[in-house]
Amino acid sequence: MLYTMNEDIMEKLKILSDAAKYDVACTSSGVDRAGDGKSLGNAAAGGICHSFTADGRCISLLKILFTNECIYDCKYCINRCSNDVRRVTFTPEEVCRLTVEFYRRNYIEGLFLSSGIINSPEYTMKLIYETLFLLRNKYHFNGYIHIKGIPGTSPELLEMIGYLCDRMSVNLELPTAEGLKKTAPNKVRKNILTPMRFIQNGIKDSRAYHGNTDMKNRMYLDEKSYYDQIAEISDSRSRLIEYHNRFTQIKSNKDIADITAASKSRALSIQRPDRYYVPAGQSTQMIIGATDETDYQIVSVAEALYEKFDMKRVFYSAFINVNRDESLPGLFSKPPLAREHRLYQADFLMRFYGFKAGELLSEKNQNFSESIDPKCQWAVQHLENFPIEIMKADYYTLLRVPGIGTKSARRILKARRHAVLDFNDIKRMGVVLKRALYFITCNGKMMYDTKLEEGYITRHLVYNERPSVMYAEENLDEITYEQMNLFDI
């Protein structure tokens, strides 16, 4: 049965969904959980928040703030306490009602819930926890849930939330501590990294308990049979409800201290329920362009987050000066969308192609080109490694060639066992020859008589991607850079 939303809830939804649009969450869920026949919904690994599955479906989530009230005064945030904006707050029941009713109408398949800060981080996250608890146990919502963690929340509360959500993220906000101090005076870098480390350790412990120690695995599936899981659900939920009841009875700081001491000995722990802790892993977000960090600094920070905190994703958000703050850039210019796009491309190269931040950029060359993508930029600056022979190069060498991706590289390795490949063959395998032809040979021959010279190859790469840029230049030997708009990306 579908219920009609009252005008008060819809007005809150209008305000808080608009306030949430600056939180980036366009990603696949990273978790695949089938329906159990008793609960509402499931979680599909194909994608969440306007991502596309293998069969072409577009899957979206309800992305809202719990509240746009906030005690902090971050210069980049539209919800900062010094702004004169209308403040509204959902109740846990209202968020549950919206999520369930939107799901029943087939509008969404999951929930992305962030929030401003009411009173304190602990108080706000407690409200979010109550919302998740109701969704999972009262409304039996089994769909995907992504929660934004707030620095300053107690480990006990982070632990409880982690077993109810699928992904949790704590925003790094700015790439460097200096940038954070400049734009967000109420936030400290150490306070952001502390919950990241707690979530990381919780994920590791949970994986180890379930017999899955591979932190790089993108999908954490419980290998127990479906019926074994169902048999454990009632017991684990009863323990969760008991923990919930004891936690919600906290009235004083002394009670919190008692809970903390007990939690350290795992006396009040959830004791590994039927689901993983943060099964889709954790992510974070950096604002790009609010401060003067270079691309080299940004990708170096991202690399450290992947290696030291086992991040599933690092998101980059082009800075928009929504507050018209004269102390910040972008007051009379467009958001750096092209730069954001290049950072995502570089991030992909680091995660799936084996590149290091120090290979893509350096102290001498600290920013990506707007005219060619990071992989092409690396290749033209390292021509001593090219051309490579398609019939002899190993998998990781093939991945370094512009125009060759993971799928086409695997196809080449498989096909060359049985035949001698030429350029037409590899084109049919998915190789983008307009980029690759400058860096490869087939049977010792290049496709065309090409000069291995940086300027020559760069001009042709720019022309192949955006010929209008080249036609606009009076002198083709001089490549200029222009700001791309949203529809160029």
Secondary structure per residue as TSV (DSSP state, phi and psi in degrees):
chain	resnum	aa	ss	phi	psi
A	1	M	-	360.0	132.4
A	2	L	-	-96.5	137.4
A	3	Y	-	-107.3	149.7
A	4	T	-	-85.0	132.1
A	5	M	-	-77.8	135.7
A	6	N	-	-75.9	165.0
A	7	E	H	-64.6	-31.8
A	8	D	H	-64.7	-45.4
A	9	I	H	-64.8	-41.9
A	10	M	H	-67.0	-33.4
A	11	E	H	-68.6	-42.1
A	12	K	H	-60.7	-42.9
A	13	L	H	-60.5	-41.8
A	14	K	H	-60.9	-43.9
A	15	I	H	-73.0	-45.8
A	16	L	H	-81.7	-23.5
A	17	S	H	-73.9	-37.1
A	18	D	H	-67.4	-38.0
A	19	A	H	-69.2	-19.7
A	20	A	T	-90.6	-2.4
A	21	K	T	-69.2	-14.4
A	22	Y	T	-88.5	-6.6
A	23	D	S	-86.2	120.9
A	24	V	-	-82.8	131.4
A	25	A	-	-148.6	20.3
A	26	C	-	-80.0	93.0
A	27	T	B	-156.3	159.6
A	28	S	-	-71.2	154.3
A	29	S	-	-69.3	-31.5
A	30	G	-	77.9	4.7
A	31	V	-	-138.2	141.3
A	32	D	-	-123.2	104.5
A	33	R	B	-128.9	114.7
A	34	A	-	-74.8	160.6
A	35	G	-	-66.9	148.6
A	36	D	-	-101.0	4.0
A	37	G	S	85.9	-10.4
A	38	K	S	-120.1	-30.9
A	39	S	S	-98.3	172.2
A	40	L	B	-97.2	119.2
A	41	G	-	88.6	177.9
A	42	N	-	-150.3	-173.9
A	43	A	B	-128.2	122.1
A	44	A	-	-102.5	131.9
A	45	A	T	-70.7	-14.6
A	46	G	T	-61.4	-33.5
A	47	G	-	163.0	155.2
A	48	I	B	-139.1	145.2
A	49	C	S	66.4	70.5
A	50	H	S	58.0	39.4
A	51	S	E	-100.0	167.6
A	52	F	E	-117.5	134.7
A	53	T	-	-83.8	173.9
A	54	A	T	-61.8	-29.4
A	55	D	T	-92.7	11.5
A	56	G	S	91.9	0.5
A	57	R	-	-73.4	141.6
A	58	C	E	-99.9	120.9
A	59	I	E	-113.0	135.9
A	60	S	-	-131.4	165.4
A	61	L	-	-129.7	162.1
A	62	L	E	-81.1	112.3
A	63	K	E	-109.0	110.5
A	64	I	E	-141.4	162.9
A	65	L	E	-93.7	146.8
A	66	F	S	-70.1	-36.9
A	67	T	B	-154.2	152.6
A	68	N	-	-105.3	10.0
A	69	E	-	-73.3	146.2
A	70	C	-	-158.0	141.0
A	71	I	S	-90.2	-7.4
A	72	Y	-	-95.3	161.5
A	73	D	-	-127.6	59.0
A	74	C	-	-74.0	130.6
A	75	K	T	-63.8	-28.8
A	76	Y	T	-87.8	-7.1
A	77	C	-	-100.9	131.8
A	78	I	T	-67.7	-22.3
A	79	N	T	-96.4	12.5
A	80	R	-	-60.6	152.7
A	81	C	T	-63.6	-24.4
A	82	S	T	-82.3	-8.4
A	83	N	S	-80.4	144.0
A	84	D	-	-94.8	84.3
A	85	V	-	-127.1	158.3
A	86	R	-	-71.0	127.6
A	87	R	-	-104.1	129.8
A	88	V	-	-138.5	159.3
A	89	T	B	-142.1	132.3
A	90	F	-	-74.8	159.7
A	91	T	-	-96.9	158.8
A	92	P	H	-54.8	-39.7
A	93	E	H	-64.4	-36.6
A	94	E	H	-67.4	-40.6
A	95	V	H	-64.0	-42.4
A	96	C	H	-61.9	-44.7
A	97	R	H	-61.6	-46.4
A	98	L	H	-60.1	-47.1
A	99	T	H	-61.4	-48.9
A	100	V	H	-66.6	-44.7
A	101	E	H	-68.8	-37.1
A	102	F	H	-67.2	-36.8
A	103	Y	H	-66.4	-43.4
A	104	R	H	-63.1	-28.4
A	105	R	T	-85.5	1.8
A	106	N	T	66.1	26.4
A	107	Y	S	-79.4	-34.8
A	108	I	-	-137.1	166.8
A	109	E	S	-128.5	8.5
A	110	G	E	-171.2	-178.6
A	111	L	E	-132.4	132.6
A	112	F	E	-115.1	115.2
A	113	L	E	-122.4	116.0
A	114	S	E	-118.4	-176.6
A	115	S	-	-167.4	151.4
A	116	G	-	-75.2	-174.8
A	117	I	-	-115.4	116.6
A	118	I	S	-98.3	126.0
A	119	N	S	65.3	-59.8
A	120	S	-	-162.9	160.7
A	121	P	H	-57.2	-40.6
A	122	E	H	-63.9	-44.4
A	123	Y	H	-63.3	-42.9
A	124	T	H	-66.1	-45.3
A	125	M	H	-68.8	-26.3
A	126	K	H	-66.0	-39.5
A	127	L	H	-63.8	-40.5
A	128	I	H	-66.4	-40.3
A	129	Y	H	-60.1	-44.2
A	130	E	H	-60.6	-37.5
A	131	T	H	-62.6	-46.8
A	132	L	H	-66.5	-38.7
A	133	F	H	-61.8	-42.7
A	134	L	I	-66.2	-42.1
A	135	L	I	-60.5	-45.2
A	136	R	I	-77.8	-34.7
A	137	N	I	-108.3	-33.8
A	138	K	I	-89.2	-46.9
A	139	Y	S	-94.2	-6.8
A	140	H	-	53.3	43.3
A	141	F	B	-81.3	119.5
A	142	N	-	-105.9	8.9
A	143	G	S	-78.5	-178.3
A	144	Y	E	-74.1	135.7
A	145	I	E	-133.3	125.8
A	146	H	E	-114.4	125.1
A	147	I	E	-116.9	136.9
A	148	K	E	-89.5	115.8
A	149	G	-	-77.8	148.7
A	150	I	-	-110.4	122.9
A	151	P	T	-56.4	138.8
A	152	G	T	102.5	-4.7
A	153	T	-	-77.5	144.2
A	154	S	-	-68.1	149.2
A	155	P	H	-57.8	-34.9
A	156	E	H	-62.5	-41.8
A	157	L	H	-71.9	-38.1
A	158	L	H	-61.4	-36.6
A	159	E	H	-65.5	-45.4
A	160	M	H	-64.9	-42.8
A	161	I	H	-65.3	-37.0
A	162	G	H	-61.8	-26.8
A	163	Y	T	-86.5	-6.8
A	164	L	T	-105.5	-22.6
A	165	C	-	-101.9	172.6
A	166	D	S	-100.0	-41.2
A	167	R	E	-133.0	142.1
A	168	M	E	-127.9	139.1
A	169	S	E	-134.4	141.8
A	170	V	-	-118.4	117.2
A	171	N	-	-69.8	127.5
A	172	L	-	-72.3	-24.1
A	173	E	B	72.3	-73.1
A	174	L	S	-118.0	148.7
A	175	P	S	-61.8	-30.8
A	176	T	S	-124.3	158.3
A	177	A	H	-64.7	-34.2
A	178	E	H	-65.2	-42.4
A	179	G	H	-65.1	-38.2
A	180	L	H	-65.0	-42.1
A	181	K	H	-64.0	-34.2
A	182	K	H	-72.3	-38.6
A	183	T	H	-106.6	-20.4
A	184	A	-	-133.5	79.2
A	185	P	T	-63.3	-18.0
A	186	N	T	-89.6	-4.6
A	187	K	-	-112.6	145.0
A	188	V	-	-124.3	136.9
A	189	R	H	-57.3	-41.5
A	190	K	H	-61.5	-38.7
A	191	N	H	-67.8	-23.0
A	192	I	H	-80.9	-40.8
A	193	L	H	-72.0	-27.6
A	194	T	H	-61.7	-51.7
A	195	P	H	-66.3	-29.5
A	196	M	H	-59.2	-44.8
A	197	R	H	-66.0	-39.1
A	198	F	H	-63.1	-44.4
A	199	I	H	-64.4	-41.8
A	200	Q	H	-57.9	-47.8
A	201	N	H	-66.0	-37.1
A	202	G	H	-63.4	-40.6
A	203	I	H	-63.9	-43.8
A	204	K	H	-60.7	-46.7
A	205	D	H	-61.5	-41.6
A	206	S	H	-66.2	-43.0
A	207	R	H	-61.0	-43.6
A	208	A	H	-62.8	-40.4
A	209	Y	H	-62.5	-38.5
A	210	H	T	-89.0	6.0
A	211	G	T	80.6	20.5
A	212	N	-	-123.8	104.8
A	213	T	-	-102.0	1.4
A	214	D	-	-84.5	101.5
A	215	M	T	-72.8	-14.8
A	216	K	T	-86.9	-9.6
A	217	N	-	-64.2	128.6
A	218	R	S	-82.0	-14.6
A	219	M	-	-132.3	123.6
A	220	Y	-	-108.5	94.3
A	221	L	-	-101.0	136.6
A	222	D	-	-74.0	123.6
A	223	E	-	-80.7	-2.7
A	224	K	S	-68.8	153.6
A	225	S	-	-67.4	160.7
A	226	Y	H	-57.7	-42.7
A	227	Y	H	-70.8	-32.6
A	228	D	H	-64.8	-38.5
A	229	Q	H	-66.3	-44.9
A	230	I	H	-60.7	-36.7
A	231	A	H	-65.0	-27.4
A	232	E	H	-90.1	-15.5
A	233	I	H	-61.6	-46.7
A	234	S	H	-61.9	-39.5
A	235	D	H	-68.5	-45.5
A	236	S	H	-68.1	-36.7
A	237	R	H	-67.4	-37.2
A	238	S	H	-64.3	-38.1
A	239	R	H	-67.0	-39.1
A	240	L	H	-64.2	-42.4
A	241	I	H	-64.7	-40.0
A	242	E	H	-62.5	-45.3
A	243	Y	H	-61.4	-42.9
A	244	H	H	-59.9	-46.9
A	245	N	H	-62.6	-39.8
A	246	R	H	-69.9	-37.3
A	247	F	H	-68.9	-42.2
A	248	T	T	-71.2	-6.9
A	249	Q	T	-89.9	0.1
A	250	I	-	-63.7	128.4
A	251	K	-	-119.9	-20.1
A	252	S	S	-142.5	169.5
A	253	N	H	-63.6	-31.1
A	254	K	H	-63.8	-40.3
A	255	D	H	-62.2	-40.6
A	256	I	H	-63.3	-41.8
A	257	A	H	-62.6	-40.6
A	258	D	H	-64.2	-41.8
A	259	I	H	-62.6	-42.9
A	260	T	H	-60.7	-46.9
A	261	A	H	-63.1	-40.6
A	262	A	H	-68.1	-37.5
A	263	S	H	-64.8	-33.8
A	264	K	H	-61.5	-29.8
A	265	S	T	-94.7	7.8
A	266	R	T	63.0	18.1
A	267	A	T	-65.6	-34.5
A	268	L	T	-106.8	11.7
A	269	S	S	-67.2	158.3
A	270	I	-	-72.0	-11.6
A	271	Q	-	60.3	48.0
A	272	R	S	54.5	77.3
A	273	P	-	-70.5	-169.6
A	274	D	S	-70.3	-10.8
A	275	R	S	-116.0	161.7
A	276	Y	-	-71.5	158.4
A	277	Y	S	-81.6	120.7
A	278	V	S	44.0	66.1
A	279	P	T	-61.9	-26.6
A	280	A	T	-92.1	6.0
A	281	G	-	81.5	176.7
A	282	Q	E	-109.5	155.4
A	283	S	E	-136.1	176.1
A	284	T	E	-151.3	173.0
A	285	Q	E	-138.5	139.9
A	286	M	E	-122.2	138.9
A	287	I	E	-86.9	129.4
A	288	I	E	-108.9	122.6
A	289	G	S	103.9	-5.3
A	290	A	S	-77.3	-28.2
A	291	T	S	-128.7	178.3
A	292	D	-	-96.2	28.5
A	293	E	-	-66.9	146.3
A	294	T	-	-84.3	166.6
A	295	D	H	-60.8	-35.2
A	296	Y	H	-62.4	-42.4
A	297	Q	H	-64.3	-40.7
A	298	I	H	-66.4	-48.5
A	299	V	H	-69.5	-28.0
A	300	S	H	-67.6	-40.6
A	301	V	H	-64.2	-43.1
A	302	A	H	-61.6	-42.8
A	303	E	H	-60.8	-41.8
A	304	A	H	-64.5	-38.1
A	305	L	H	-65.2	-39.9
A	306	Y	H	-66.6	-41.1
A	307	E	H	-81.2	-37.3
A	308	K	H	-97.9	-22.7
A	309	F	H	-120.3	4.5
A	310	D	-	53.2	41.5
A	311	M	-	-62.8	141.6
A	312	K	S	-80.8	-39.3
A	313	R	E	-148.6	147.5
A	314	V	E	-116.2	123.1
A	315	F	E	-101.4	149.1
A	316	Y	E	-121.6	128.3
A	317	S	E	-120.0	115.5
A	318	A	E	-60.9	130.0
A	319	F	-	-69.7	130.7
A	320	I	-	-119.4	123.1
A	321	N	-	-79.8	72.5
A	322	V	T	-68.7	-23.6
A	323	N	T	-93.7	0.8
A	324	R	-	53.3	42.2
A	325	D	-	-82.0	120.0
A	326	E	T	-70.8	-17.0
A	327	S	T	-81.1	-7.6
A	328	L	S	-114.4	154.3
A	329	P	S	-72.8	175.4
A	330	G	-	82.2	15.6
A	331	L	S	-68.3	-38.0
A	332	F	S	-125.6	27.6
A	333	S	S	-135.1	166.9
A	334	K	-	-78.8	157.0
A	335	P	-	-61.0	146.8
A	336	P	-	-75.5	65.9
A	337	L	H	-68.0	-36.5
A	338	A	H	-64.7	-39.2
A	339	R	H	-65.6	-42.6
A	340	E	H	-58.6	-42.5
A	341	H	H	-62.3	-43.2
A	342	R	H	-64.4	-37.6
A	343	L	H	-66.7	-38.0
A	344	Y	H	-64.5	-39.4
A	345	Q	H	-63.5	-43.5
A	346	A	H	-64.9	-39.3
A	347	D	H	-60.6	-40.6
A	348	F	H	-63.7	-40.8
A	349	L	H	-63.4	-36.8
A	350	M	H	-71.9	-36.2
A	351	R	H	-80.3	-34.6
A	352	F	H	-121.0	-13.5
A	353	Y	S	-115.1	1.0
A	354	G	-	80.2	11.8
A	355	F	-	-78.2	150.3
A	356	K	-	-107.3	154.7
A	357	A	H	-57.9	-38.7
A	358	G	H	-68.7	-16.1
A	359	E	H	-85.2	-39.8
A	360	L	H	-71.7	-38.6
A	361	L	-	-139.5	171.6
A	362	S	-	-153.5	178.5
A	363	E	S	-62.0	-31.9
A	364	K	S	-81.3	-32.3
A	365	N	S	-125.3	92.1
A	366	Q	-	-100.1	-1.0
A	367	N	S	-136.7	150.6
A	368	F	-	-79.5	151.6
A	369	S	-	-76.0	145.5
A	370	E	S	-84.9	-15.0
A	371	S	S	-89.1	-33.5
A	372	I	S	-130.7	154.0
A	373	D	-	-74.6	164.2
A	374	P	H	-58.6	-34.7
A	375	K	H	-68.0	-42.9
A	376	C	H	-65.7	-39.8
A	377	Q	H	-60.9	-43.4
A	378	W	H	-63.2	-42.7
A	379	A	H	-64.0	-45.8
A	380	V	H	-69.9	-20.9
A	381	Q	T	-90.4	-3.8
A	382	H	-	-133.0	51.8
A	383	L	G	-67.7	-13.7
A	384	E	G	-64.6	-17.6
A	385	N	G	-89.1	-3.3
A	386	F	-	-125.1	161.7
A	387	P	-	-79.1	159.0
A	388	I	E	-110.2	149.1
A	389	E	E	-88.7	121.6
A	390	I	T	-58.5	-35.3
A	391	M	T	-78.8	-9.8
A	392	K	T	-123.1	-25.1
A	393	A	-	-65.7	142.9
A	394	D	-	-79.3	176.6
A	395	Y	H	-59.5	-47.6
A	396	Y	H	-71.1	-28.3
A	397	T	H	-70.8	-40.0
A	398	L	H	-60.8	-38.1
A	399	L	H	-65.1	-19.1
A	400	R	T	-81.8	-8.0
A	401	V	S	-85.6	124.8
A	402	P	T	-57.1	135.3
A	403	G	T	94.4	-9.1
A	404	I	-	-112.6	121.4
A	405	G	-	-105.2	-173.7
A	406	T	H	-64.4	-41.5
A	407	K	H	-68.4	-47.3
A	408	S	H	-66.1	-33.5
A	409	A	H	-64.5	-42.3
A	410	R	H	-66.1	-37.8
A	411	R	H	-64.3	-39.3
A	412	I	H	-63.0	-46.6
A	413	L	H	-60.6	-38.6
A	414	K	H	-72.6	-42.9
A	415	A	H	-72.5	-34.9
A	416	R	T	-73.2	-8.4
A	417	R	T	-69.3	-24.3
A	418	H	T	-118.2	-8.9
A	419	A	S	-155.3	160.7
A	420	V	-	-90.3	121.7
A	421	L	-	-90.7	144.1
A	422	D	-	-120.5	-175.9
A	423	F	H	-65.5	-35.3
A	424	N	H	-65.5	-36.0
A	425	D	H	-63.8	-49.3
A	426	I	H	-71.3	-25.6
A	427	K	H	-65.1	-40.4
A	428	R	H	-67.1	-20.4
A	429	M	T	-84.3	-3.1
A	430	G	T	108.1	2.4
A	431	V	-	-70.9	132.8
A	432	V	-	-86.8	96.2
A	433	L	H	-67.2	-28.0
A	434	K	H	-63.8	-18.8
A	435	R	H	-103.7	-38.0
A	436	A	H	-76.4	-26.8
A	437	L	T	-60.7	-22.3
A	438	Y	T	-80.5	-9.1
A	439	F	T	-125.6	3.2
A	440	I	E	-133.6	160.1
A	441	T	E	-129.2	149.8
A	442	C	B	-118.5	118.9
A	443	N	T	57.6	38.3
A	444	G	T	82.0	2.6
A	445	K	B	-121.8	141.6
A	446	M	-	-83.2	159.9
A	447	M	S	-65.2	-41.9
A	448	Y	S	-132.3	167.6
A	449	D	-	-75.7	93.8
A	450	T	-	-113.0	135.0
A	451	K	-	-81.0	130.8
A	452	L	-	-85.2	73.8
A	453	E	-	-134.9	131.1
A	454	E	H	-56.0	-49.4
A	455	G	H	-63.5	-42.2
A	456	Y	H	-61.6	-49.1
A	457	I	H	-67.9	-39.8
A	458	T	H	-60.9	-44.2
A	459	R	H	-59.6	-42.2
A	460	H	H	-70.7	-36.0
A	461	L	H	-65.0	-40.9
A	462	V	H	-65.2	-42.4
A	463	Y	H	-63.6	-41.2
A	464	N	H	-63.8	-36.2
A	465	E	H	-83.5	-44.0
A	466	R	-	-143.1	78.6
A	467	P	H	-60.7	-26.7
A	468	S	H	-61.9	-31.4
A	469	V	H	-65.3	-41.4
A	470	M	H	-70.8	-39.2
A	471	Y	H	-64.4	-27.3
A	472	A	T	-75.9	-13.3
A	473	E	-	-91.6	131.7
A	474	E	S	-72.7	-33.9
A	475	N	-	-120.0	112.2
A	476	L	T	-69.7	-13.2
A	477	D	T	-78.0	-12.9
A	478	E	S	-114.9	114.4
A	479	I	-	-98.0	121.9
A	480	T	-	-99.9	165.2
A	481	Y	-	-118.1	132.8
A	482	E	-	-127.4	154.3
A	483	Q	-	-74.3	126.0
A	484	M	-	-83.0	150.4
A	485	N	-	-96.8	178.6
A	486	L	G	-58.9	-34.8
A	487	F	G	-83.8	-6.5
A	488	D	G	-82.2	-19.7
A	489	I	-	-84.1	360.0
